[in-house]
Amino acid sequence: MTVPNDTAALRQSIIDACLWLNARGINQGTAGNVSVRVPDGMLITPSGIPYETMTPDMIVFMPLDRDPPIGLRPSSEWRFHQRLLAARPDMMAVVHAHPPYCSVLAVQRRAIPAVHYMIAAFGGHDVPLVPYSLFGGEELATNVAAAMAERHGCLMANHGATVLGESLDRALWRMEELETLARTYLFSAIGGAPHLLNRAQIDEALVAFASYGPRRNDG
């Protein structure tokens, strides 16, 4: 897997990803944040800057093993982005957002069970729920990294959702699929309980998903 270089085009692709999340209704305002692995560190969106006014030079570079450098502040959630990319060398991008249906489940403190075979896109038999911790803190970073040690997505109690991707494109694909799964789960309870797929059925889907979805490297 090729690690993309820190270029103006890659920085612009991060901004474009943020704008896409808002345009698709997956995120609102500046609530989300995006990071991409580069040699010797990561690029991450800055804190509190509207995506429409963000420019490539505002994207923050920081290492994966140290606090941010002095200068433009990275997203307040930089700790779990850093922790995830350091722990998962197989992943190139992290996307965090507050998708409406995912956020409803997060407020209800419900993981997403095997309501659909697309659950396999997230690397396991469900999409786990991370316990509540204050945003931007070490505890949240520790909990998110633990939940996603072998997964590609999670919900965060009373917060939102986070996904990993082998590329930025694939991370965005997973975030949209996660919001669709959350909506399906919520709506499937109307008029009765949803029928869940069993472990053997999800195991079969996990094998099939090894070569599923967009694979273009960003850079």
Rosetta blueprint (number, residue, H / E / L):
1 M L
2 T L
3 V L
4 P L
5 N L
6 D L
7 T L
8 A H
9 A H
10 L H
11 R H
12 Q H
13 S H
14 I H
15 I H
16 D H
17 A H
18 C H
19 L H
20 W H
21 L H
22 N H
23 A H
24 R L
25 G L
26 I L
27 N L
28 Q L
29 G L
30 T L
31 A L
32 G L
33 N E
34 V E
35 S E
36 V E
37 R E
38 V E
39 P L
40 D L
41 G E
42 M E
43 L E
44 I E
45 T L
46 P E
47 S L
48 G L
49 I L
50 P L
51 Y H
52 E H
53 T H
54 M L
55 T L
56 P H
57 D H
58 M H
59 I L
60 V E
61 F E
62 M E
63 P L
64 L L
65 D L
66 R L
67 D L
68 P L
69 P L
70 I L
71 G L
72 L L
73 R L
74 P E
75 S L
76 S L
77 E L
78 W H
79 R H
80 F H
81 H H
82 Q H
83 R H
84 L H
85 L H
86 A H
87 A H
88 R L
89 P L
90 D L
91 M L
92 M L
93 A E
94 V E
95 V E
96 H E
97 A E
98 H L
99 P L
100 P H
101 Y H
102 C H
103 S H
104 V H
105 L H
106 A H
107 V H
108 Q H
109 R L
110 R L
111 A L
112 I E
113 P L
114 A L
115 V L
116 H L
117 Y H
118 M H
119 I H
120 A H
121 A H
122 F H
123 G L
124 G L
125 H L
126 D L
127 V E
128 P L
129 L E
130 V E
131 P L
132 Y L
133 S L
134 L L
135 F L
136 G L
137 G L
138 E H
139 E H
140 L H
141 A H
142 T H
143 N H
144 V H
145 A H
146 A H
147 A H
148 M L
149 A L
150 E L
151 R L
152 H L
153 G E
154 C E
155 L E
156 M E
157 A L
158 N L
159 H L
160 G E
161 A E
162 T E
163 V E
164 L E
165 G E
166 E L
167 S L
168 L H
169 D H
170 R H
171 A H
172 L H
173 W H
174 R H
175 M H
176 E H
177 E H
178 L H
179 E H
180 T H
181 L H
182 A H
183 R H
184 T H
185 Y H
186 L H
187 F H
188 S H
189 A L
190 I L
191 G L
192 G L
193 A L
194 P L
195 H L
196 L L
197 L L
198 N L
199 R H
200 A H
201 Q H
202 I H
203 D H
204 E H
205 A H
206 L H
207 V H
208 A H
209 F H
210 A H
211 S H
212 Y L
213 G L
214 P L
215 R L
216 R L
217 N L
218 D L
219 G L
